[in-house]
Amino acid sequence: MGKVKTEESFEHQNTMPIVPPPEELESQEEMVKKMAPSLPDKLYKAFSAPPLEMKLVKSHSLPNHSSKEPVRYVWFRSNGKMPGDPFIHHCLLGYASDFNFLPTSLLPHSVDFMEHNMHAGSHN
């Protein structure tokens, strides 16, 4: 892939929501370790060493937030030193966004991503 050209574009950003700081939250990795006995081996391996440290803000801990609302707040950062290549940064941002898309989209339906009847497709 060639060099990416920076171009002018639209910019938009919501106001930062009032959520707990990441230091007060459990990481995805810590949650997976607690759930390890109940997780299939393949799922445990997939979630136990992610490229990003993700910390989910539980919606029930937020004032004036409905669990039916398709909104999810996640703090994330790389699990190591990032290279200077902006392409890698864009890829990890896409990964973080896609990783949380399905669970967020299920919120209005009261369906959990981890339910036994949920099946994920593969991009392989």
Secondary structure, DSSP 4 states (H G I P E B T S, - for coil): --PPPP-------PPPP----GGGS--HHHHHHHHGGGS-HHHHHHHHS-SEEEEEEPGGGSTT--TTSS--EEEEEESSPPPS-HHHHHHHHHHHHHHHHHHHHHGGGT--TT-TT-------
